[in-house]
Amino acid sequence: MDFSVSEKMQTILGMIDEFVEKELIPLEPEFLTKPSTNLLPVFEEKRKMVKQMELWAPNHPREYGGMELDLLEHALVSESLGRSPLGHYIFGCQAPDAGNIEILHQFGSDEQKAKYLGPLVDGKIRSCFSMTEVELPGSNPVMMDTTAVKDGDDYVINGQKWYTSSADGAEFAIVMVVTNPEAGRYLQASMIIVPTDTPGFNLVRNIPVMGHAGEDYFSHAEILYQNCRVPQSNLLGPEGHGFVIAQERLGPGRIHHCMRWIGICNRAFDLMVARARDRIIAPDRKLAAKQIIQSWIAECAADIQGARLMVLHAAWMIENVGKKEARKEISLIKFVVANVMQKVIDRSLQVHGGLGMTDDTILAFYYRHERAARIYDGADEVHKISVAKRILKEYEGKRVR
Ligand SMILES: Cc1cc2nc3c(=O)[nH]c(=O)nc-3n(C[C@H](O)[C@H](O)[C@H](O)COP(=O)(O)OP(=O)(O)OC[C@H]3O[C@@H](n4cnc5c(N)ncnc54)[C@H](O)[C@@H]3O)c2cc1C
């Protein structure tokens, strides 16, 4: 396994780090205290700069204007961009668009690609992914109430979804619906593209999450689909293949998320060390002189490095052995990195004392927002069970002394 960073990537990462430091981190005080919509013109300006630097859409296909970096390369980019909550959005590789771009590219019809893929990669429009339902467990998504019933040339969709992230201001949703209730458990659902201006697509509210409902890209919506009618040509991929396609969306997506979380860890760690070095806690003493703080610094450094290597290894496995064979590694990183991130943010916040609770640093934002990492894309417990089952199976018939 070789995780050395090529010269090309060193240059790219250097440019990204500098951009995040000089152009994005200075926007954060306003981002943290005002509606993000106030900043949309500035975001557009920064996105233009990224395009001029030819760093736009690092993970997306070249034919649509992206850089087409491979998974390991983009993992490193994701780490750099994770240092700011604005990073991925400004560079055109933000979730949920990134996943939607992948599946549109892989499964979209020519017509769907022409209509949605180009503008999406270009950042002219945004999209959302609408799967989780209010009344049924997202952890067991085969339990789904939202249906799409054929009527003439159309599908008519009815159901209630929530946590449809970034639906506010999105051009279209990719909605997971039951189309084939008589089929086997994993072949009942399909993905359908629903433009958000379709009658019957009702954005009920942006859900308040940890005290903030947010707006536009930075929000999570509840959506009521009421006799929402779209042409059958909006079906994405084959009918009944919703979960097959969802599986495709998750592997690389987890690497992107986990490396973004490592970027967040790096930022929180830097802030923790800097604060410990600067904060005077007695006339002749800085906080960094205390053993307990030193222990936290050492532990966090070890945790971050371990988690980072696990993610790079999982990305390497996906690229070199295959997504299917890397399932255990993908599940492992999902809960390990989410928990490392939570611990590092918490320790950093603690070192900052009262300041850590304010929005004068980025820590409170990360503390609120990134708690969700242990829930979305599979809760910790679900991944742990899945890993344990695989390991137990590996030991079947094995003689251990
Ligand atoms: C910030 C955020 C953004 C999101 N964005 C999107 C999005 O864009 N699109 C979308 O469709 N969804 C999205 N989601 C929803 C997310 O995918 C679900 O919340 C997740 O799948 C869990 O489903 P649930 O909330 O229904 O919890 P449940 O399925 O009810 O599970 C609740 C808890 O039960 C425990 N649990 C569940 N199953 C098991 C098990 N088998 N064994 C042991 N314990 C178990 C876990 O602790 C779990 O946290 C988002 C969620 C959040 C928080």
Ligand as a Chemical Component Dictionary entry (heavy atoms), coordinates in Angstrom:
data_LIG
# 
_chem_comp.id                   LIG 
_chem_comp.type                 NON-POLYMER 
_chem_comp.pdbx_formal_charge   0 
_chem_comp.three_letter_code    LIG 
# 
loop_
_chem_comp_atom.comp_id 
_chem_comp_atom.atom_id 
_chem_comp_atom.alt_atom_id 
_chem_comp_atom.type_symbol 
_chem_comp_atom.charge 
_chem_comp_atom.model_Cartn_x 
_chem_comp_atom.model_Cartn_y 
_chem_comp_atom.model_Cartn_z 
_chem_comp_atom.pdbx_ordinal 
LIG C1  C1  C 0 -28.045 16.028 9.637  1  
LIG C2  C2  C 0 -28.734 14.918 8.931  2  
LIG C3  C3  C 0 -28.796 14.924 7.543  3  
LIG C4  C4  C 0 -29.498 13.932 6.864  4  
LIG N1  N1  N 0 -29.613 14.006 5.496  5  
LIG C5  C5  C 0 -30.408 13.126 4.851  6  
LIG C6  C6  C 0 -30.673 13.274 3.448  7  
LIG O1  O1  O 0 -30.156 14.177 2.787  8  
LIG N2  N2  N 0 -31.560 12.416 2.865  9  
LIG C7  C7  C 0 -32.164 11.417 3.572  10 
LIG O2  O2  O 0 -32.946 10.675 2.977  11 
LIG N3  N3  N 0 -31.912 11.242 4.893  12 
LIG C8  C8  C 0 -31.075 12.060 5.547  13 
LIG N4  N4  N 0 -30.855 11.942 6.903  14 
LIG C9  C9  C 0 -31.560 10.900 7.644  15 
LIG C10 C10 C 0 -30.669 9.767  8.110  16 
LIG O3  O3  O 0 -30.284 8.989  7.016  17 
LIG C11 C11 C 0 -31.443 8.971  9.185  18 
LIG O4  O4  O 0 -31.637 9.815  10.299 19 
LIG C12 C12 C 0 -30.721 7.695  9.570  20 
LIG O5  O5  O 0 -30.771 6.765  8.523  21 
LIG C13 C13 C 0 -31.347 7.055  10.830 22 
LIG O6  O6  O 0 -32.711 6.851  10.638 23 
LIG P1  P1  P 0 -33.750 7.371  11.726 24 
LIG O7  O7  O 0 -33.462 8.777  12.031 25 
LIG O8  O8  O 0 -35.108 7.035  11.242 26 
LIG O9  O9  O 0 -33.419 6.565  13.051 27 
LIG P2  P2  P 0 -33.917 5.076  13.420 28 
LIG O10 O10 O 0 -33.795 4.187  12.257 29 
LIG O11 O11 O 0 -35.232 5.201  14.084 30 
LIG O12 O12 O 0 -32.826 4.644  14.482 31 
LIG C14 C14 C 0 -32.722 5.321  15.748 32 
LIG C15 C15 C 0 -31.550 4.762  16.531 33 
LIG O13 O13 O 0 -31.793 3.404  16.828 34 
LIG C16 C16 C 0 -30.592 2.683  16.865 35 
LIG N5  N5  N 0 -30.702 1.569  15.898 36 
LIG C17 C17 C 0 -31.297 1.589  14.695 37 
LIG N6  N6  N 0 -31.200 0.380  14.102 38 
LIG C18 C18 C 0 -30.551 -0.422 14.965 39 
LIG C19 C19 C 0 -30.120 -1.774 14.941 40 
LIG N7  N7  N 0 -30.346 -2.565 13.878 41 
LIG N8  N8  N 0 -29.461 -2.245 16.009 42 
LIG C20 C20 C 0 -29.195 -1.472 17.088 43 
LIG N9  N9  N 0 -29.561 -0.175 17.160 44 
LIG C21 C21 C 0 -30.220 0.343  16.119 45 
LIG C22 C22 C 0 -29.470 3.650  16.474 46 
LIG O14 O14 O 0 -28.880 4.136  17.680 47 
LIG C23 C23 C 0 -30.221 4.770  15.798 48 
LIG O15 O15 O 0 -29.550 6.038  15.921 49 
LIG C24 C24 C 0 -30.118 12.898 7.598  50 
LIG C25 C25 C 0 -30.027 12.870 8.997  51 
LIG C26 C26 C 0 -29.356 13.862 9.661  52 
LIG C27 C27 C 0 -29.309 13.817 11.170 53 
# 
loop_
_chem_comp_bond.comp_id 
_chem_comp_bond.atom_id_1 
_chem_comp_bond.atom_id_2 
_chem_comp_bond.value_order 
_chem_comp_bond.pdbx_ordinal 
LIG C1  C2  SING 1  
LIG C2  C3  SING 2  
LIG C2  C26 DOUB 3  
LIG C3  C4  DOUB 4  
LIG C4  N1  SING 5  
LIG C4  C24 SING 6  
LIG N1  C5  DOUB 7  
LIG C5  C6  SING 8  
LIG C5  C8  SING 9  
LIG C6  O1  DOUB 10 
LIG C6  N2  SING 11 
LIG N2  C7  SING 12 
LIG C7  O2  DOUB 13 
LIG C7  N3  SING 14 
LIG N3  C8  DOUB 15 
LIG C8  N4  SING 16 
LIG N4  C9  SING 17 
LIG N4  C24 SING 18 
LIG C9  C10 SING 19 
LIG C10 O3  SING 20 
LIG C10 C11 SING 21 
LIG C11 O4  SING 22 
LIG C11 C12 SING 23 
LIG C12 O5  SING 24 
LIG C12 C13 SING 25 
LIG C13 O6  SING 26 
LIG O6  P1  SING 27 
LIG P1  O7  DOUB 28 
LIG P1  O8  SING 29 
LIG P1  O9  SING 30 
LIG O9  P2  SING 31 
LIG P2  O10 DOUB 32 
LIG P2  O11 SING 33 
LIG P2  O12 SING 34 
LIG O12 C14 SING 35 
LIG C14 C15 SING 36 
LIG C15 O13 SING 37 
LIG C15 C23 SING 38 
LIG O13 C16 SING 39 
LIG C16 N5  SING 40 
LIG C16 C22 SING 41 
LIG N5  C17 SING 42 
LIG N5  C21 SING 43 
LIG C17 N6  DOUB 44 
LIG N6  C18 SING 45 
LIG C18 C19 SING 46 
LIG C18 C21 DOUB 47 
LIG C19 N7  SING 48 
LIG C19 N8  DOUB 49 
LIG N8  C20 SING 50 
LIG C20 N9  DOUB 51 
LIG N9  C21 SING 52 
LIG C22 O14 SING 53 
LIG C22 C23 SING 54 
LIG C23 O15 SING 55 
LIG C24 C25 DOUB 56 
LIG C25 C26 SING 57 
LIG C26 C27 SING 58 
# 
